[in-house]
Amino acid sequence: MNLETDLLLDRRRLKRRLLFWRGAAVLAILVAVLAGVQAGRGGEGGGDHVARLTISGIITDNRRLADRIAALGKNDRVKAVLLAIDTPGGTVGGGESLYRVLGEIADKKPLVAVMRGTAASAGYMIAMPAARIFARESTITGSIGVKLETAEISGLMRTLGITAETFASGPQKDQPSITHPTSAEGRAVLQGLVADMYDQFVEMVARGRKMEPAAVRRLADGRVYTGRQALKLNLVDAIGGESEARAWLAAERQIPVALPTRDMAPPGFAERLMEPDGETLWGGVLKTLFSQRVTLDGAWAIWQPGNN
């Protein structure tokens, strides 16, 4: 056997090994992705239990998450739902979506909310259907309010010698716009939108906390409160965490403390990455970067420390 034949055989062996390890790497990635998906779906089966639903990070309008939460109400094995909140808020539409589906849960079985480090703005909104709200003394909560932000770069465009032309069917169709200042009429219309969404938020709090809307408005100027302050203002019911919540469920709703708690976490990175209907992480990034509707999609109920 000559040298060239030996080299050819060695190359073939190396190529087979390379294909093997590449296949193993792909398989490992698929296993990790599927494990992430299954982890995100944890706690949706099994025997009788209390379902722990954790809402963290920025709240957005997520149909898949809402559907999975609604399924808890139909699952006879789920005897109660423990809502664990750690979020500064998010979009008004996203908060309203969770508020509605959690309200449906509360009509069918006990729902208690446990506020962790932060449960502000839309994060506070989603706690309103709960029969009992627990917070730590140091929890940041409140921030009841709505904001709508836009950018306007006409000055920069003039400096760069850029001119924009807009063809609109009506005077409010291009309000707001990044290419020209918002008109006085446009400002009034947009402020009206914010005021109406604020009224809806106040109504949710008044209904959930059994308070008069006027009393809520006195507290709803956008400021945040600690859990201890919120307790004095009737924005939460008690200081405590999951153990206190389970004790309350046992005493008031006859849900035994010994009943296991199982996680029903929101979709994780892997599951959101694989969603086929446009609600992916990449879809959100592209929409934010390129959609001209982003200014009107940007109605937020979110606490931003830098703005307080």
Residue, then its C-alpha position, 0 to 999 in steps of 0.5 A: m500500500n503506497l503513501e497516497t492510499d494511506l493518506l486517503l484512508d486517513r482522510r476518510r477516517l477523519k471525515r467520518r469522525l468529524l461527521f460523527w462529532r458534528g451529528a453529536a453536537v446537533l443532537a446535543i443542541l436539540v436535546a437541550v432545546l427540548a429540555g428547555v421546552q419541557a422545563g417551561r411546561g413543568g407542572e402542567g400534569g401529575g396529581d393534585h397540586v398547587a400550580r406556581l405561575t411565575i411572571s418575571g421580566i417585561i410583560t408583553d402580549n403573549r397568546r401562548l402564555a395566556d392559553r397555557i394559563a387558561a388551561l390551569g383553570k380547566n385542569d381539575r388537578v390544579k387546586a389553586v394557583l400561586l402567582a409569583i410576580d417579579t417584574p417592573g411591568g410592560t405593555v398595557g395590552g400585555g398586562e390586560s391580557l394576563y389580567r383577564v385570563l387570571g380573572e377567569i382563573a380566580d372565578k374557578k379556583p383560589l388565586v393568590a399573588v406573591m410579590r417578590g423583588t418588584a411588582a410594579s405597574a403592569g406587574y401590579m395590575i396582574a395581581m388584581p384578580a388575586a383573592r390575597i396579595f402578599a408582598r415583602e416589606s422591601t418589594i417595589t410595587g405600585s407605579i399605577g399609570v400609563k405612558l406613551e413615548t415617541a421620538e422626533i428627529s426632524g432637527l437632525m434630518r435638517t442638519l443632514g439635509i434629509t427631507a421626508e414626505t408623508f401622504a396620509s388619509g387624515p390629519q391624525k393618521d401620521q401622529p405621532s411621527i419621527t419625521h415632524p413634531t406632533s401637532a397640538e391636535g395630535r397631542a390632545v388625541l394621544q393624551g386622550l388615549v393615555a387618559d383612557m388607558y389610565d382610567q381602565f387601570v384605575e378601574m382594575v385596581a378599584r375593583g380588585r382592592k375594593m376601593e373607590p376609584a377616587a381613592v385609587r387616583r390619589l395613589a395612582d400618580g405613577r409613584v412606587y411604594t415599598g411593600r410596607q407602604a403598600l400594606k398601609l395604603n391597602l394596595v396589598d393584603a399582607i407581608g409575606g411570601e410563599s409559605e404565608a400564602r400557602a398557610w392562608l390557602a390552608a386556613e381560608r380555602q382548605i388547600p392543605v399545606a402538604l399538597p405539592t407546589r409545581d411550577m408552570a413557568p412562562p415559555g423559556f428562551a428555547e420555547r419562544l425561539m421555536e414558536p412558529d406564529g411570529e411571537t418569537l424573540w426575533g420577531g419582537v426584535l425585528k418589529t422594534l427595529f423596523s416597524q413604523r407602528v412601534t410608536l403606537d405599540g409603545a403604550w407602557a405600564i412599566w416602572q423605570p427607576g431612571n424616570n422617577 
